[in-house]
Amino acid sequence: MSRRLAQGFEGESSHRRRDAVEAVVALGANLGDRAATMTVAIKELARLPLVGAVRVSEPIETVAVTKDGPDASAPAYLNAVAVLTTRLAPSVLLAYLHAIEQRHGRTRSARRFANEPGWEDRTLDLDLIAYGDLVSDDPSLLIPHPRAAEREFVLGPWLAVDPDAVLPGVGRVDEALARLREADGQADEAGR
């Protein structure tokens, strides 16, 4: 069974053992008891097969972002990032993330892929941000997450867990966060 989980849904032509990688998972919730839900979800991540160490940032509270921009009147999000050491295939890990979301009452308004933003409130959101240095443009498994470099609530907590983090295709996370903050500062200046 472990070999199958490490191979993924498509399998591999060789039966070699998959090396452990670090996978980055962003957690968010803005409905219900956010802190309790995220605490249980983190414990569930740690119990997944072929998952070793799990390092988690402190949660931060953020304003909900809607299709029209930040909305302070919407329920606020609690966000965190977990870095997992795993031998699970990325497709299998993503399936587990979706199953954990569903167990916590996550409902999706429609089937969509990671490159299509969703704006609904969530009891729990688990996004696979990165999986080692893998880059995948498969619509059902976009890695790294296509909007990770645009989200301070992902980059900041990720740096708290791994100060040397690198987002494949983007570069160092600390530099990406600095660019994002600079762009936000310039946008704020232009709006005055």
VOGU-3710 file (C-alpha; in Angstrom, 3 decimals, decimal comma):
1> msrrlaqgfe> 0,000/0,000/0,000  2,776/2,492/0,847  4,382/1,984/-2,558  1,080/2,861/-4,245  0,715/6,035/-2,166  4,243/7,085/-3,055  3,664/6,381/-6,749  0,541/8,451/-7,099  -2,580/7,753/-9,084  -0,795/7,362/-12,396
11> gesshrrrda> 1,942/5,168/-10,912  5,549/5,124/-11,993  7,294/2,928/-14,490  9,954/1,986/-11,957  9,293/0,632/-8,508  11,947/2,728/-6,816  11,265/4,172/-3,418  10,194/7,837/-3,557  12,572/10,108/-1,671  11,080/12,290/1,038
21> veavvalgan> 10,435/15,908/0,045  9,167/18,968/1,831  5,630/19,883/0,858  4,153/23,240/1,802  0,465/23,402/2,741  -1,379/26,661/3,413  -4,250/26,443/5,881  -7,082/28,915/6,151  -10,530/29,155/7,706  -13,057/31,945/8,162
31> lgdraatmtv> -16,160/30,079/9,356  -16,895/28,287/12,616  -14,280/27,742/15,318  -11,344/28,525/13,056  -8,582/27,808/15,568  -10,050/24,478/16,683  -10,632/23,358/13,093  -7,086/24,223/12,078  -5,632/22,498/15,157  -7,451/19,275/14,327
41> aikelarlpl> -6,524/19,554/10,629  -2,832/19,897/11,542  -3,079/16,744/13,666  -4,700/14,976/10,713  -1,848/16,089/8,424  0,661/14,636/10,885  -1,192/11,284/10,894  -1,185/10,866/7,119  0,700/7,825/5,853  4,230/8,517/4,612
51> vgavrvsepi> 4,307/11,898/6,379  7,129/12,494/8,834  7,899/15,839/10,394  5,273/18,597/10,335  6,341/22,153/11,158  3,583/24,752/11,479  3,637/28,542/11,678  1,726/30,493/14,266  -1,692/31,414/12,874  -2,324/34,960/11,713
61> etvavtkdgp> -5,645/36,704/11,198  -6,250/38,334/7,823  -9,006/40,247/6,094  -11,058/38,164/3,668  -10,221/38,743/0,018  -13,129/38,666/-2,408  -13,254/39,049/-6,183  -13,688/42,790/-5,532  -10,664/42,971/-3,212  -10,254/42,957/0,583
71> dasapaylna> -13,560/42,965/2,486  -13,299/43,913/6,164  -17,031/43,240/6,611  -16,626/39,533/5,685  -15,605/36,995/8,329  -11,816/37,269/8,873  -9,506/34,390/8,020  -7,148/32,549/10,276  -4,140/31,460/8,178  -1,074/29,313/8,786
81> vavlttrlap> 1,449/27,293/6,797  2,608/23,742/7,442  5,786/22,259/5,997  5,523/18,463/5,805  8,238/15,931/5,122  6,530/13,295/2,985  6,979/10,450/0,555  3,358/10,686/-0,622  3,012/11,394/-4,325  1,796/14,979/-4,839
91> svllaylhai> -1,503/13,830/-6,376  -2,164/11,575/-3,387  -1,254/14,316/-0,920  -3,657/16,704/-2,673  -6,434/14,092/-2,487  -5,813/13,728/1,255  -5,961/17,528/1,663  -9,343/17,622/-0,076  -10,619/14,757/2,099  -9,564/16,594/5,271
101> eqrhgrtrsa> -11,358/19,736/4,037  -14,536/17,745/3,410  -14,412/16,148/6,868  -14,429/19,665/8,293  -17,482/20,757/6,341  -15,787/22,407/3,370  -18,174/22,768/0,498  -17,153/23,986/-2,917  -19,562/26,012/-5,011  -18,286/24,345/-8,184
111> rrfanepgwe> -15,538/22,026/-9,377  -12,562/24,184/-10,252  -8,819/23,944/-10,637  -6,140/25,799/-8,653  -5,709/28,366/-11,416  -9,360/29,411/-11,018  -9,870/31,525/-7,902  -12,726/30,739/-5,550  -14,257/33,345/-3,326  -16,590/31,429/-1,014
121> drtldldlia> -16,233/31,443/2,766  -14,592/28,309/4,123  -14,660/26,171/7,228  -11,237/24,923/6,103  -9,032/25,522/3,083  -5,895/23,443/2,491  -3,802/24,482/-0,501  -0,775/22,549/-1,719  1,618/25,439/-2,286  4,812/23,571/-3,183
131> ygdlvsddps> 6,088/20,018/-3,360  9,884/19,997/-3,258  11,144/21,592/-6,454  8,369/20,077/-8,581  6,763/22,275/-11,219  3,541/20,937/-12,758  1,189/22,692/-15,156  -1,355/19,858/-15,108  -4,690/21,661/-14,422  -5,567/19,109/-11,724
141> lliphpraae> -2,176/19,484/-9,994  -0,721/22,963/-10,432  2,508/23,170/-8,471  3,616/25,553/-7,223  0,258/27,104/-6,416  -0,315/29,730/-9,113  -1,110/32,580/-6,702  1,258/31,764/-3,837  3,654/34,618/-4,679  0,711/37,073/-4,486
151> refvlgpwla> -0,330/36,104/-0,965  1,359/37,663/2,017  -0,700/35,351/4,255  1,149/32,413/2,645  4,643/33,856/2,239  4,934/35,399/5,729  3,938/32,288/7,692  6,035/30,086/5,374  9,120/32,191/6,155  8,394/31,852/9,877
161> vdpdavlpgv> 8,702/28,074/9,483  11,531/28,051/6,912  13,607/31,242/6,604  15,506/29,771/3,617  12,370/28,717/1,693  12,344/28,812/-2,093  9,183/28,897/-4,214  9,927/27,002/-7,453  9,755/29,276/-10,477  9,734/32,384/-8,269
171> grvdealarl> 12,852/32,216/-6,090  13,519/32,883/-2,449  10,352/33,424/-0,435  11,850/36,295/1,571  12,613/38,160/-1,678  9,141/37,412/-3,088  7,568/38,739/0,125  9,694/41,907/-0,032  8,609/42,491/-3,655  4,963/41,939/-2,722
181> readgqadea> 5,160/44,353/0,207  6,927/46,923/-1,953  4,233/46,638/-4,634  1,504/46,944/-1,979  3,234/50,019/-0,551  3,433/51,602/-3,993  -0,240/50,839/-4,623  -1,121/52,455/-1,281  0,913/55,547/-2,200  -0,787/55,789/-5,618
191> gr> -4,223/55,591/-3,952  -3,586/58,616/-1,731
//
